[in-house]
Amino acid sequence: MIPYGRQSIDDSDIQAVVDTLRSDWLTQGPKVQQFEEALAAYCGVKYAVALSNGTAALHAAYFAAGLKTGDEFITTPLTFAATATAGLWQGATPVFADIDPATGNLDPRAAEAKITSKTRALVPVDFAGRPADLDAFRKTAQDHGLLLIEDACHSLGADDHGRRIGSIADMTAFSFHPVKPITTGEGGAVLTNDAALRDKMIEFRMHGIRRGEDWMYSVESQGQNYRLTDLQCALGLSQLKRLDAFIAKRRDVARRYNAAFKTWGELEPQPGRIEDSAWHLYVIRLRGKLATKRQEVFQALRKNGIGVQVHYIPVYWHPLYEKLGYRHGLCPKAEAFYESAISLPIFPDLTPAQQDEVIQTLRRVLDESCAAIPAEG
Ligand SMILES: *Cc1c(COP(=O)(O)O)cnc(C)c1O
């Protein structure tokens, strides 16, 4: 099975981890700060805080933002559930606004319409690696005195009008899970230019501890153990050197898919210019009646060795959110997007032969599914 995403690990990555295994520090050592400094430099930001995964990164950002019971934050339903659930940990209420179907990203006007006196933060997600409309969100955040927290788990290495992702929002959260732009196994980080926010996240990452003289330390807040190890940071440092090459390869895959699908009427390719996205995902949407065959198409692709996925089940459809009172129909555009979407394999080491296999298998499966749709009249 060709997976929809996977890591690329080479000898330089392996050597970096082995060297760290032989060093004095497996965790809380020098690699953590080196990785943070390299990330911050890459993104053109003052500070990076490494955390144990992308969910912990979002949680730390929400903590630093001061989200608490009674507060609301506005986000998209077309994301991994952690974007919203990490806010529940702070007692805050996620408010879902609808997407722009052209991109899959949170629609700034739909988000603005959901602002109330309880809103504290806007949390757009860079769906599939394409930056959300950050200028619009920034302006709305400024107009209403809100924090802009960007879930950039898909978009490390992407640019937005010449600015690196990570340098635009008040806080930007990244994930280093193996399917993401770079990996540390599990891992994450938050980038910010604000020293006070950075300090809060560092405290939160280590049990809410502030250090004093000699053996003294004090637990100041209800922190977590969300540290990233030196082994992981060594891998991250090595992967970061390869990031631009990873993105170039992902863009090659996207170009090849776009060229193949240009004349296929049954599906809408992932929209957007190649250089506008980090291409974490390549999501096709089935058009017209074929959308009713999404499950069949999905199953046939899987049966034929193409490890497709679906991104995403609208977050508020999950039982946890149903129990909290969210209902189907809340964001109709996100629901329609979900219902016709299939994510094709895209990752740096996907070979041209594998790309051809994806294209040819999809062509065959679509022909069979279209033949099964009764003609009109
Ligand atoms: C992967 C992901 C997360 C969570 O990251 P983990 O490292 O798996 O905890 C959050 N939001 C989005 C959009 C993601 O893709």
The ligand as a MOL file (V3000), in Angstrom:
LIG
                    3D

  0  0  0     0  0            999 V3000
M  V30 BEGIN CTAB
M  V30 COUNTS 15 15 0 0 0
M  V30 BEGIN ATOM
M  V30 1 C -1.2620 16.9100 13.0680 0
M  V30 2 C -2.1480 18.0410 13.4340 0
M  V30 3 C -2.3490 18.4410 14.7650 0
M  V30 4 C -1.8170 17.6800 15.9380 0
M  V30 5 O -0.4660 17.4140 15.8890 0
M  V30 6 P 0.1460 16.1710 16.6860 0
M  V30 7 O 1.6090 16.3750 16.5740 0
M  V30 8 O -0.3350 14.9350 16.0080 0
M  V30 9 O -0.3470 16.2660 18.0940 0
M  V30 10 C -3.1260 19.5530 14.9840 0
M  V30 11 N -3.6890 20.2450 13.9820 0
M  V30 12 C -3.5430 19.8660 12.7000 0
M  V30 13 C -4.1860 20.6810 11.6290 0
M  V30 14 C -2.7780 18.7640 12.3810 0
M  V30 15 O -2.6580 18.3690 11.1120 0
M  V30 END ATOM
M  V30 BEGIN BOND
M  V30 1 1 1 2
M  V30 2 1 2 3
M  V30 3 2 2 14
M  V30 4 1 3 4
M  V30 5 2 3 10
M  V30 6 1 4 5
M  V30 7 1 5 6
M  V30 8 2 6 7
M  V30 9 1 6 8
M  V30 10 1 6 9
M  V30 11 1 10 11
M  V30 12 2 11 12
M  V30 13 1 12 13
M  V30 14 1 12 14
M  V30 15 1 14 15
M  V30 END BOND
M  V30 END CTAB
M  END
